[in-house]
Amino acid sequence: MARRPVRWGIIGCGLMGREIATALLRYVHLTGTEAAPEVVAVSDINPASMRWFEENLPSVRQATRDYHELLANPEVDAVYCAVPHHLHQQMYIDIIRANKALLAEKPFGIDEAANQAILQEVSSHPQVLVRCSSEFPYFPGAVALAERVRSGQLGRIIEAEAGFWHASDLDPNKVINWKRQSLTNGAYGCLGDLGLHVVHVPMRLGWHFETVYAQLSNIVRERPSADGAMVLCDTWDNADLAVTASDQGQTFPLRLSTKRIAPGQQNTWFIRVVGMNGAVAFSTKFPKTLETLTYTPGSAQAWQQQDLPYRSVYPTITGPIFEFGFSDAILQMMAAFSEEFLGHPPALWACVTPEETRRSHRLFTAALASHESGCAVALDEGSAHG
Ligand SMILES: NC(=O)c1ccc[n+]([C@@H]2O[C@H](COP(=O)([O-])OP(=O)(O)OC[C@H]3O[C@@H](n4cnc5c(N)ncnc54)[C@H](O)[C@@H]3O)[C@@H](O)[C@H]2O)c1
């Protein structure tokens, strides 16, 4: 297939800005895709962060501290924006108004009001493609899990659990950053940071959230700043949500958890679904392993483990004898966005839609209210969605 250029601008040249830029450099790894992406412009208030792009990406022709200049650049077709959460609302709105396609970052607005303001702008610009990032569903194990659940072979769902766990915050001496302060990260704390990753697949499985009961923990309340002085760390470290979910009118318990302090866990994203006729589980802790159980009444109840071949949603040159990793998932997500931008229907998983971010904000806002009141809070999505 002949390749068509997609010229990217990146706003926010930190951890994720660099990750996405290198995924785009590797786009040639994909086969059968049409986009020929290149990063032509970058913006960050910190010139040192932009220097890495200028030194390593020869395609970058504009580096500016003022993102409005990037938005005025007619060479830029699409923008990836990865900045602290308190900046999402204004920047996302400005990007959409500039008629640039937007791949945004979660939580897609620091709170529900910011999310609603962005969604208003999205609906005023229906011609602009707007999506939010979430890469873990592209792991072959997540894809296989979804296929199994969607096929109905698990039977009536008994329960499900999904989570995203980190552990580096167990170290009380870890230097604070903007993600650990509610002013810049938001009142959701770890839910704003990690929560959309956890709800993406449950939403795509067609499940609705009926009620939520939340337990939120702020365990480490002070951390050292870069100069060594102790400062307030006022975000939730861990969030445990007990959700009543529904699937085609039948309710079941769904446990959702996001943790920054889960000892021993390094970027562990997982989901487990248990039904009357079978069960399936996948965790990035064992990134190529799918666990399944098949049951017929009276038969043995035996979990099986299967090593999955490298099999991606968007084909690549990697052979099936190899295995899939984090940067592969990022590349797949970039393919989903870029190919949709060029008018191709998404293969299996589209990136998170603005409407899905709205649902996640509703859930996280209800979780805050639940923790505050000590009671479950109703969301009633099943009745709202019919
Ligand atoms: N998809 C994922 O797996 C994933 C992982 C980590 C973070 N994130 C999300 O990505 C976003 C950024 O997180 P990060 O880890 O890259 O943060 P980071 O702190 O590493 O990078 C943020 C960058 O934004 C820049 N910035 C701040 N104000 C700016 C402005 N006015 N104009 C331009 N640049 C500005 C900072 O200088 C910094 O370089 C957040 O929304 C976060 O939730 C997503």
PDBQT file of the ligand as one rigid body, heavy atoms in Angstrom, charges set to zero:
ROOT
HETATM    1  N1  LIG A 401      -0.287   6.278  28.269  1.00  0.00    +0.000 N 
HETATM    2  C1  LIG A 401       0.535   6.050  29.263  1.00  0.00    +0.000 C 
HETATM    3  O1  LIG A 401       0.951   4.918  29.510  1.00  0.00    +0.000 OA
HETATM    4  C2  LIG A 401       1.005   7.181  30.120  1.00  0.00    +0.000 A 
HETATM    5  C3  LIG A 401       2.107   7.014  30.981  1.00  0.00    +0.000 A 
HETATM    6  C4  LIG A 401       2.539   8.118  31.731  1.00  0.00    +0.000 A 
HETATM    7  C5  LIG A 401       1.862   9.329  31.654  1.00  0.00    +0.000 A 
HETATM    8  N2  LIG A 401       0.773   9.441  30.829  1.00  0.00    +0.000 N 
HETATM    9  C6  LIG A 401       0.035  10.740  30.717  1.00  0.00    +0.000 C 
HETATM   10  O2  LIG A 401       0.806  11.593  29.873  1.00  0.00    +0.000 OA
HETATM   11  C7  LIG A 401       0.697  12.943  30.304  1.00  0.00    +0.000 C 
HETATM   12  C8  LIG A 401       2.106  13.476  30.597  1.00  0.00    +0.000 C 
HETATM   13  O3  LIG A 401       2.766  12.612  31.496  1.00  0.00    +0.000 OA
HETATM   14  P1  LIG A 401       4.363  12.414  31.447  1.00  0.00    +0.000 P 
HETATM   15  O4  LIG A 401       4.630  11.235  32.296  1.00  0.00    +0.000 OA
HETATM   16  O5  LIG A 401       4.851  12.447  30.048  1.00  0.00    +0.000 OA
HETATM   17  O6  LIG A 401       4.801  13.721  32.227  1.00  0.00    +0.000 OA
HETATM   18  P2  LIG A 401       6.224  14.467  32.211  1.00  0.00    +0.000 P 
HETATM   19  O7  LIG A 401       6.270  15.305  33.427  1.00  0.00    +0.000 OA
HETATM   20  O8  LIG A 401       7.335  13.488  31.959  1.00  0.00    +0.000 OA
HETATM   21  O9  LIG A 401       6.124  15.394  30.914  1.00  0.00    +0.000 OA
HETATM   22  C9  LIG A 401       5.258  16.502  30.854  1.00  0.00    +0.000 C 
HETATM   23  C10 LIG A 401       5.920  17.564  30.001  1.00  0.00    +0.000 C 
HETATM   24  O10 LIG A 401       5.007  18.638  29.813  1.00  0.00    +0.000 OA
HETATM   25  C11 LIG A 401       5.791  19.826  29.771  1.00  0.00    +0.000 C 
HETATM   26  N3  LIG A 401       4.962  21.018  29.950  1.00  0.00    +0.000 N 
HETATM   27  C12 LIG A 401       4.492  21.551  31.121  1.00  0.00    +0.000 A 
HETATM   28  N4  LIG A 401       3.814  22.696  30.840  1.00  0.00    +0.000 NA
HETATM   29  C13 LIG A 401       3.851  22.860  29.489  1.00  0.00    +0.000 A 
HETATM   30  C14 LIG A 401       3.340  23.850  28.598  1.00  0.00    +0.000 A 
HETATM   31  N5  LIG A 401       2.633  24.911  29.048  1.00  0.00    +0.000 N 
HETATM   32  N6  LIG A 401       3.595  23.734  27.275  1.00  0.00    +0.000 NA
HETATM   33  C15 LIG A 401       4.301  22.675  26.792  1.00  0.00    +0.000 A 
HETATM   34  N7  LIG A 401       4.817  21.713  27.597  1.00  0.00    +0.000 NA
HETATM   35  C16 LIG A 401       4.579  21.799  28.928  1.00  0.00    +0.000 A 
HETATM   36  C17 LIG A 401       6.817  19.608  30.891  1.00  0.00    +0.000 C 
HETATM   37  O11 LIG A 401       7.900  20.497  30.782  1.00  0.00    +0.000 OA
HETATM   38  C18 LIG A 401       7.192  18.145  30.635  1.00  0.00    +0.000 C 
HETATM   39  O12 LIG A 401       8.303  18.022  29.764  1.00  0.00    +0.000 OA
HETATM   40  C19 LIG A 401      -0.239  12.931  31.509  1.00  0.00    +0.000 C 
HETATM   41  O13 LIG A 401      -1.537  13.209  31.089  1.00  0.00    +0.000 OA
HETATM   42  C20 LIG A 401      -0.143  11.494  32.024  1.00  0.00    +0.000 C 
HETATM   43  O14 LIG A 401      -1.300  11.062  32.716  1.00  0.00    +0.000 OA
HETATM   44  C21 LIG A 401       0.362   8.404  30.051  1.00  0.00    +0.000 A 
ENDROOT
TORSDOF 0
